[in-house]
Amino acid sequence: MTNSQTWFIVKLADGHCQIVSDEQVNVEPDPEARERWGPFPSQAEAIARRVGLIRAGKCQPL
């Protein structure tokens, strides 16, 4: 079995960004989500991109 899961960064109404899998995005779309970035091939890459979004001022740190 291959791991074909992809990851997204979702910005919530409070300004924080959450990393979610493609399964979570497709099954449970968050009504509070304002923006979404991705897909990213790994969770590690999504984390690195979220750090960049925080530095750019597009997301609030947790």
Backbone as a printed PyTorch tensor [residue, N CA C, xyz], in Angstrom:
tensor([[[  0.8510,  -1.1830,   0.0000],
         [  0.0000,   0.0000,   0.0000],
         [  0.8980,   1.2490,   0.0000]],

        [[  0.6280,   2.1700,  -0.8800],
         [  1.4130,   3.3960,  -0.9450],
         [  0.6890,   4.5030,  -0.1980]],

        [[  1.4710,   5.4010,   0.3510],
         [  0.8900,   6.5200,   1.0910],
         [  0.7590,   7.6980,   0.1460]],

        [[ -0.4490,   7.9000,  -0.3810],
         [ -0.6780,   8.9820,  -1.3270],
         [ -1.3930,  10.1510,  -0.6730]],

        [[ -1.3080,  10.2250,   0.6430],
         [ -1.9820,  11.2900,   1.3830],
         [ -1.2870,  12.6240,   1.1230]],

        [[ -2.0860,  13.6410,   0.9280],
         [ -1.5450,  14.9880,   0.7660],
         [ -2.0390,  15.8470,   1.9220]],

        [[ -1.4040,  16.9940,   2.0890],
         [ -1.6590,  17.8520,   3.2490],
         [ -1.9810,  19.2550,   2.7910]],

        [[ -2.8070,  19.9400,   3.5640],
         [ -3.2040,  21.3130,   3.2860],
         [ -2.9870,  22.1670,   4.5240]],

        [[ -2.8200,  23.4630,   4.3070],
         [ -2.7930,  24.4360,   5.3940],
         [ -4.0980,  25.2170,   5.2770]],

        [[ -4.8520,  25.2520,   6.3640],
         [ -6.1530,  25.9210,   6.3790],
         [ -6.0950,  27.0440,   7.4010]],

        [[ -6.4430,  28.2610,   6.9670],
         [ -6.4780,  29.4090,   7.8730],
         [ -7.8630,  29.5150,   8.4870]],

        [[ -7.9160,  29.5590,   9.8010],
         [ -9.1800,  29.6500,  10.5240],
         [ -9.5540,  31.1090,  10.7630]],

        [[-10.7590,  31.3310,  11.2360],
         [-11.2780,  32.6830,  11.4500],
         [-10.4430,  33.4710,  12.4510]],

        [[ -9.8130,  32.7860,  13.4160],
         [ -9.0110,  33.4920,  14.4230],
         [ -7.6080,  33.8410,  13.9310]],

        [[ -7.2720,  33.4700,  12.6820],
         [ -5.9800,  33.8160,  12.1100],
         [ -4.9250,  32.7340,  12.2270]],

        [[ -5.2100,  31.6890,  12.9880],
         [ -4.2720,  30.5810,  13.1180],
         [ -4.4110,  29.6530,  11.9260]],

        [[ -3.3070,  29.0110,  11.5590],
         [ -3.3270,  28.0740,  10.4490],
         [ -3.1510,  26.6590,  10.9800]],

        [[ -3.9640,  25.7730,  10.4500],
         [ -3.9740,  24.3890,  10.8810],
         [ -3.5710,  23.5120,   9.7060]],

        [[ -2.7920,  22.4570,   9.9780],
         [ -2.4040,  21.5130,   8.9450],
         [ -3.3650,  20.3390,   9.0070]],

        [[ -3.9830,  20.0340,   7.8710],
         [ -4.9490,  18.9400,   7.8090],
         [ -4.6440,  18.0540,   6.6050]],

        [[ -5.0340,  16.7900,   6.7120],
         [ -4.8260,  15.8670,   5.6010],
         [ -5.9210,  16.0620,   4.5590]],

        [[ -5.6780,  15.5120,   3.3880],
         [ -6.6830,  15.6140,   2.3300],
         [ -7.9790,  14.9270,   2.7380]],

        [[ -7.8970,  13.8860,   3.5350],
         [ -9.1020,  13.2050,   4.0050],
         [ -9.9400,  14.1300,   4.8830]],

        [[ -9.2890,  14.8930,   5.7530],
         [-10.0110,  15.8090,   6.6280],
         [-10.6440,  16.9480,   5.8330]],

        [[ -9.9530,  17.4220,   4.8130],
         [-10.4790,  18.5200,   3.9990],
         [-11.6970,  18.0500,   3.2230]],

        [[-11.6430,  16.8410,   2.6640],
         [-12.7400,  16.3410,   1.8370],
         [-13.9230,  15.8520,   2.6580]],

        [[-13.6660,  15.2750,   3.8330],
         [-14.7360,  14.7070,   4.6420],
         [-15.3670,  15.7560,   5.5420]],

        [[-14.5240,  16.5630,   6.1780],
         [-15.0160,  17.5300,   7.1580],
         [-14.5590,  18.9390,   6.8070]],

        [[-15.1080,  19.5520,   5.7840],
         [-14.6840,  20.9190,   5.4850],
         [-15.0480,  21.8490,   6.6390]],

        [[-14.1000,  22.6300,   7.0600],
         [-14.2890,  23.5060,   8.2080],
         [-15.0350,  24.7660,   7.7730]],

        [[-16.1880,  25.0320,   8.3550],
         [-16.9320,  26.2330,   7.9540],
         [-16.2170,  27.5290,   8.3420]],

        [[-15.2520,  27.4430,   9.2810],
         [-14.5070,  28.6310,   9.6940],
         [-13.2970,  28.8940,   8.8040]],

        [[-12.9870,  27.9780,   7.9050],
         [-11.7890,  28.1230,   7.0760],
         [-11.9340,  29.3180,   6.1410]],

        [[-10.9270,  30.1570,   6.1330],
         [-10.9650,  31.3450,   5.2740],
         [-10.0990,  31.1800,   4.0380]],

        [[ -8.9110,  30.6060,   4.2130],
         [ -7.9960,  30.3930,   3.0930],
         [ -7.4290,  28.9970,   3.2020]],

        [[ -6.9300,  28.4870,   2.0680],
         [ -6.3380,  27.1610,   2.0640],
         [ -5.1580,  27.1500,   1.1020]],

        [[ -4.0680,  26.5320,   1.5290],
         [ -2.8880,  26.3720,   0.6900],
         [ -2.5910,  24.8900,   0.5610]],

        [[ -2.0930,  24.4950,  -0.5840],
         [ -1.7350,  23.1000,  -0.7840],
         [ -2.2930,  22.6140,  -2.1100]],

        [[ -2.1520,  21.3690,  -2.3760],
         [ -1.7070,  20.2780,  -1.5150],
         [ -0.1840,  20.1790,  -1.4570]],

        [[  0.2960,  19.6310,  -0.3570],
         [  1.7120,  19.3670,  -0.1540],
         [  1.8920,  17.8620,  -0.0320]],

        [[  2.9900,  17.3310,  -0.5640],
         [  3.1730,  15.8780,  -0.5800],
         [  3.4680,  15.2470,   0.7830]],

        [[  3.9100,  16.0420,   1.7420],
         [  4.2140,  15.4820,   3.0630],
         [  3.8130,  16.4680,   4.1510]],

        [[  3.5980,  15.9300,   5.3300],
         [  3.2430,  16.7820,   6.4630],
         [  4.4130,  17.6920,   6.8130]],

        [[  5.6350,  17.1960,   6.6650],
         [  6.8200,  18.0030,   6.9670],
         [  6.8920,  19.2310,   6.0570]],

        [[  6.5720,  19.0590,   4.7850],
         [  6.5940,  20.2070,   3.8770],
         [  5.4910,  21.2030,   4.2360]],

        [[  4.3230,  20.7000,   4.6320],
         [  3.2310,  21.5840,   5.0350],
         [  3.6350,  22.3920,   6.2700]],

        [[  4.3320,  21.7590,   7.2040],
         [  4.7960,  22.4660,   8.4030],
         [  5.7770,  23.5660,   8.0120]],

        [[  6.6910,  23.2450,   7.1180],
         [  7.6750,  24.2380,   6.6740],
         [  6.9870,  25.4090,   5.9730]],

        [[  5.9830,  25.1220,   5.1710],
         [  5.2460,  26.1850,   4.4840],
         [  4.4620,  27.0350,   5.4740]],

        [[  3.9140,  26.3980,   6.5160],
         [  3.1780,  27.1640,   7.5330],
         [  4.1150,  28.1370,   8.2350]],

        [[  5.3410,  27.7120,   8.5080],
         [  6.3280,  28.6060,   9.1130],
         [  6.5450,  29.8190,   8.2000]],

        [[  6.6300,  29.5800,   6.9080],
         [  6.7860,  30.6780,   5.9590],
         [  5.5850,  31.6150,   5.9630]],

        [[  4.3830,  31.0510,   6.0780],
         [  3.1790,  31.8830,   6.1280],
         [  3.1410,  32.7170,   7.4090]],

        [[  3.6170,  32.1470,   8.5120],
         [  3.6860,  32.9020,   9.7690],
         [  4.6750,  34.0490,   9.6200]],

        [[  5.8330,  33.7650,   9.0420],
         [  6.8460,  34.8080,   8.8510],
         [  6.3700,  35.9060,   7.9160]],

        [[  5.5390,  35.5260,   6.9430],
         [  5.0170,  36.5010,   5.9920],
         [  3.8210,  37.2820,   6.5460]],

        [[  3.3660,  36.9100,   7.7400],
         [  2.2600,  37.6070,   8.3540],
         [  0.8820,  37.1540,   7.9150]],

        [[  0.8110,  36.0240,   7.1980],
         [ -0.4870,  35.5390,   6.7310],
         [ -1.1600,  34.6290,   7.7390]],

        [[ -0.4150,  34.1140,   8.7080],
         [ -0.9540,  33.2450,   9.7570],
         [ -0.4030,  33.6960,  11.1060]],

        [[ -1.1700,  33.4480,  12.1450],
         [ -0.7270,  33.7400,  13.5020],
         [ -0.0360,  32.5050,  14.0770]],

        [[  1.0330,  32.6770,  14.8460],
         [  1.6450,  31.5150,  15.4910],
         [  0.7240,  30.9700,  16.5870]],

        [[  0.8730,  29.7000,  16.8480],
         [  0.0220,  29.0700,  17.8820],
         [  0.4630,  29.4510,  19.2580]]])
